[in-house]
Amino acid sequence: MTLRNRFLDAIIDGQIGSGIVVTRQELIQYFHNDNELSTGCFLSNSEINTGASHSPTYNHFTMRISEGTYRIHPQALLERMQERGIF
């Protein structure tokens, strides 16, 4: 399973973040077994307006609201919930 899906699942399941807001540090701590180089840049690389392009099909889904703090776009959460069959 991709980091994106595992991350969205953790948000949906209430295991990380506060509602749809999460900090970079929370992400790193929650996924402490993953490579910190990947988790450390994951949120910023996923920014809708400024994120790095991973691939032509990568859908950016975060919005930076302050240094190290991001809001997850509700549509990304809805799509993941539909994939999981919980909405």
Phi, psi and omega per residue, in radians:
M1 nan 2.460 -3.096
T2 -1.237 2.766 3.061
L3 -1.048 -0.685 3.122
R4 -0.995 -0.875 -3.128
N5 -1.157 -0.720 3.110
R6 -1.102 -0.687 3.118
F7 -1.142 -0.870 3.134
L8 -1.070 -0.677 3.091
D9 -1.072 -0.733 3.136
A10 -1.125 -0.668 3.084
I11 -1.145 -0.883 -3.110
I12 -1.024 -0.724 -3.089
D13 -1.429 0.002 3.096
G14 1.277 0.381 -3.109
Q15 -1.557 -0.235 -3.099
I16 -2.605 2.584 3.079
G17 1.408 -3.111 3.111
S18 -2.216 1.696 -3.018
G19 1.202 -2.098 3.138
I20 -1.832 0.268 3.119
V21 -1.936 2.347 -3.126
V22 -2.498 2.603 3.086
T23 -1.761 2.742 3.090
R24 -1.006 -0.726 -3.105
Q25 -1.143 -0.682 3.083
E26 -1.068 -0.740 3.124
L27 -1.069 -0.845 -3.131
I28 -1.066 -0.761 -3.137
Q29 -1.163 -0.727 -3.107
Y30 -1.162 -0.705 -3.127
F31 -1.782 0.782 -3.059
H32 -1.082 -0.371 3.102
N33 -1.449 -0.198 3.104
D34 -1.513 2.854 3.107
N35 -1.109 2.141 -3.108
E36 -1.124 -0.442 3.070
L37 -1.135 -0.615 3.104
S38 -1.322 -0.853 -3.085
T39 -1.232 -0.537 -3.117
G40 -1.146 -0.508 -3.122
C41 -1.911 0.008 -3.049
F42 -1.016 -0.859 -3.088
L43 -1.145 -0.782 -3.129
S44 -1.196 -0.627 3.100
N45 -1.213 -0.324 -3.137
S46 -1.670 0.064 -3.139
E47 -1.075 2.378 -3.103
I48 -1.077 -0.792 -3.027
N49 -1.578 -0.523 -3.000
T50 -2.250 0.020 -3.061
G51 -1.128 2.635 3.083
A52 -1.177 2.583 -3.126
S53 -1.512 1.911 3.104
H54 -1.295 -0.744 -3.116
S55 -2.825 2.845 -3.138
P56 -1.070 -0.383 -3.081
T57 -1.789 0.011 -3.102
Y58 -1.257 2.162 3.123
N59 -1.646 1.973 3.108
H60 -1.249 2.525 -2.991
F61 -2.568 0.176 3.098
T62 -2.025 2.735 3.063
M63 -2.292 2.159 -3.139
R64 -1.291 2.206 3.113
I65 -1.889 -0.314 2.992
S66 -2.922 3.047 -3.120
E67 -0.960 2.013 3.085
G68 1.346 0.119 -3.124
T69 -2.174 2.297 -3.024
Y70 -2.313 2.603 3.020
R71 -1.849 2.393 3.126
I72 -1.559 2.297 3.141
H73 -1.126 2.239 -3.104
P74 -0.987 -0.543 -3.139
Q75 -1.109 -0.650 3.102
A76 -1.117 -0.693 3.110
L77 -1.177 -0.752 3.122
L78 -1.059 -0.795 3.134
E79 -1.076 -0.728 3.138
R80 -1.172 -0.689 3.100
M81 -1.091 -0.681 3.097
Q82 -1.152 -0.683 3.083
E83 -1.062 -0.656 -3.136
R84 -1.420 -0.172 -3.139
G85 1.315 0.476 -3.121
I86 -1.928 0.178 3.049
F87 -2.515 nan nan
